[in-house]
Amino acid sequence: MTSNYGSSGLERGSLALARLGVCALVIAGAAIPLYLLAKQALTPELESFAWPPRWLPHDLTLAHFTSVFAVSELRSAVIRSFAVAIVSAAVATAMGAMLAYAMARGRTSRSLGFAAVSGARLLPMIAVAIPLAVWLVALGLYDSPSGAGLALVHAALALPTAALTAYSAFAAIPFELEEAAWLDGASPMRVFFSIDLPQARGALAAAFILCFILSWDEFGFALLIQVSNRTLPPLLYYYTVFGNVGPASALALLMMVPAVVVVVALRPVLSGSLLGGGLR
Amino acid sequence: MAELAARNLTRRFASGGGISDISLTVATGEFMVLLGPSGCGKSTLLRLIAGLEQPDSGTIEFASGGPGDGGRRAIAMVFQNFALYPHMTAFENIAFPLRLRRTPRDEIEARVALAADTAGLKIELRRYPAELSGGERQRVALARALVREPAVILMDEPLSSLDARLRGALRLELKEFQRKVRRTIVYVTHDQAEAFGLADRIAVMCDGRIEQVGSPEEIYQRPATAFVAGFVGSPPMNLFRARRAAEKESLIADGISLPAPVPRGAGDEVTVGFRPIDIAVADAPNLIAIAVEVEDSEFTGSGFLVRCRAGSIVLHALFEEKPARGERRTIFVDPVHLHFFDSASGRRLE
């Protein structure tokens, strides 16, 4: 009896250990590069190239940050990147929500929606890069100082992600709730805004975050479309190309800040603790 | 006065099911129960009345005027699973129909309080549905249906998702509720105990048709069709086919001879029925005797429900004492307790 109990307890213990190990590995996989990035950003470049490599920083310096802030292009690039990310995420989430709602409520629109969304995902993006650029030139949005053209492209890129994220949320809302609201006297518009939207809030916030990060990080189209009015990823790219490892690391570190801020700001909405319980 | 009148309603579904050519009137203040097995079309009929479905043909007229409210009628509905809005508190749920009508805030508060009270809600209305018990959710749903004072309240199996004890308690409360609010209620259920307990009149449905409409007593005592006879009553009525005897005015079934008067309008074959509760175990003048062999019995609390066999016919009878398996007995039925149905149409014969 006791030995049985003991061995199962041991098993539990080793299982917990294994779980911890896996968690530690995953966290390390994400944390170590981050740490190295921070170290490179905060130490003289010589330390980054020291051999054998040194794990702990020796001299700390803010010189790389100073040099990044000294770049005249930085301010406009930050504003442009942020504007593009916010606008594209908002557009993608709004349109994705509409598409997702239609997909969740209609059989035909569901199959059409899935076909469109997965089709868009299967398409190699580089194949449409040049046509897109041509189209933006025609619209007068190519390399626009506001980044409007890039925002449009990013919104289109992010739309499938937004739609799929929102779809599962809308599909989980029982249709009876809509029928009940309709019988209570709500117009279809009101049903959507009063019944469906509040319940999908968490998923829409998640979709917004994903779209925001997608745009904030996007490099290929940004490089192609914003050739002179750059956003942050191409700026970072040019730093790296020209071997400025220190300032590049500092800029990369700085780029993480808005993403973290957006995630933290939307966290209360993400945890949908109020959901459930409407149906028995 | 008729509160609502459905005429020749038909709604078929591609997947099968639906209702065919149903006509039904419900009087003002009446508690009408639609009773039937699952798939009989009772929920479809309710949804047609609600306006959630459109009929293929036929009309529904309301005494409270035509469709107002953007196509909607002055009706409220309580759903089987309550359909409470999970992101709103109990108060907001009940107030939702009033908010949509731009009712002033103080009036909303007064009417929500009144509706909650009538529905027997004794909880903090600031709580969310997820924080409420099944019975409390049920009451919130009732209060929400009641708050805008509809002419008709529709209920789709509102008790079926509750556990048995709560169901019994809420059934009594529903009846009290109906007495207080004096609304017309159309109530769907497959539970005949619920139907008998609540209904002023019952519409028994089968295969998309109404078999019979009547008071619970009428339905039980004079079932209009063989289906109603077999569906209503617990334990169910014994039903078997019998042929008209060649020479005499009597009926013969396999193993049973019924010296009963053959009903008028009967064809060569009729369906005969009698309830287990109407079977006597002791002889008396004018009773019909049936020799049976006991096959099995189960204890029901007040006695034993006995399955026995007369020839190839299986009959159920209620005994006070437990019979032995394989025992040969004679059971007796008073001819006045016999029901006759046309075997082809299922219609009652007198």
HADDOCK unambig.tbl for C-alpha pairs under 7 A between the chains (distance, minus, plus):
assign (segid A and resid 176 and name CA) (segid B and resid 83 and name CA) 6.01 0.50 0.50
assign (segid A and resid 177 and name CA) (segid B and resid 83 and name CA) 5.15 0.50 0.50
assign (segid A and resid 177 and name CA) (segid B and resid 84 and name CA) 6.88 0.50 0.50
assign (segid A and resid 177 and name CA) (segid B and resid 85 and name CA) 6.61 0.50 0.50
assign (segid A and resid 180 and name CA) (segid B and resid 83 and name CA) 6.55 0.50 0.50
assign (segid A and resid 183 and name CA) (segid B and resid 72 and name CA) 6.96 0.50 0.50
assign (segid A and resid 183 and name CA) (segid B and resid 76 and name CA) 6.41 0.50 0.50
assign (segid A and resid 184 and name CA) (segid B and resid 76 and name CA) 6.92 0.50 0.50
assign (segid A and resid 184 and name CA) (segid B and resid 97 and name CA) 4.86 0.50 0.50
assign (segid A and resid 185 and name CA) (segid B and resid 69 and name CA) 6.81 0.50 0.50
assign (segid A and resid 185 and name CA) (segid B and resid 97 and name CA) 6.24 0.50 0.50
assign (segid A and resid 185 and name CA) (segid B and resid 100 and name CA) 6.49 0.50 0.50
assign (segid A and resid 186 and name CA) (segid B and resid 100 and name CA) 6.38 0.50 0.50
assign (segid A and resid 195 and name CA) (segid B and resid 85 and name CA) 6.98 0.50 0.50
assign (segid A and resid 198 and name CA) (segid B and resid 87 and name CA) 6.94 0.50 0.50
assign (segid A and resid 199 and name CA) (segid B and resid 87 and name CA) 6.45 0.50 0.50
assign (segid A and resid 274 and name CA) (segid B and resid 86 and name CA) 6.91 0.50 0.50
assign (segid A and resid 274 and name CA) (segid B and resid 87 and name CA) 5.94 0.50 0.50
assign (segid A and resid 275 and name CA) (segid B and resid 86 and name CA) 5.64 0.50 0.50
assign (segid A and resid 275 and name CA) (segid B and resid 87 and name CA) 6.13 0.50 0.50
assign (segid A and resid 276 and name CA) (segid B and resid 86 and name CA) 5.71 0.50 0.50
assign (segid A and resid 276 and name CA) (segid B and resid 130 and name CA) 5.88 0.50 0.50
assign (segid A and resid 277 and name CA) (segid B and resid 86 and name CA) 5.79 0.50 0.50
assign (segid A and resid 277 and name CA) (segid B and resid 129 and name CA) 5.10 0.50 0.50
assign (segid A and resid 277 and name CA) (segid B and resid 130 and name CA) 3.81 0.50 0.50
assign (segid A and resid 278 and name CA) (segid B and resid 83 and name CA) 5.60 0.50 0.50
assign (segid A and resid 278 and name CA) (segid B and resid 84 and name CA) 4.26 0.50 0.50
assign (segid A and resid 278 and name CA) (segid B and resid 85 and name CA) 5.32 0.50 0.50
assign (segid A and resid 278 and name CA) (segid B and resid 86 and name CA) 4.41 0.50 0.50
assign (segid A and resid 278 and name CA) (segid B and resid 129 and name CA) 5.63 0.50 0.50
assign (segid A and resid 278 and name CA) (segid B and resid 130 and name CA) 6.70 0.50 0.50
assign (segid A and resid 279 and name CA) (segid B and resid 81 and name CA) 5.07 0.50 0.50
assign (segid A and resid 279 and name CA) (segid B and resid 82 and name CA) 5.86 0.50 0.50
assign (segid A and resid 279 and name CA) (segid B and resid 83 and name CA) 5.24 0.50 0.50
assign (segid A and resid 279 and name CA) (segid B and resid 84 and name CA) 6.31 0.50 0.50
assign (segid A and resid 280 and name CA) (segid B and resid 81 and name CA) 5.12 0.50 0.50
assign (segid A and resid 280 and name CA) (segid B and resid 82 and name CA) 6.92 0.50 0.50
assign (segid A and resid 280 and name CA) (segid B and resid 161 and name CA) 6.98 0.50 0.50
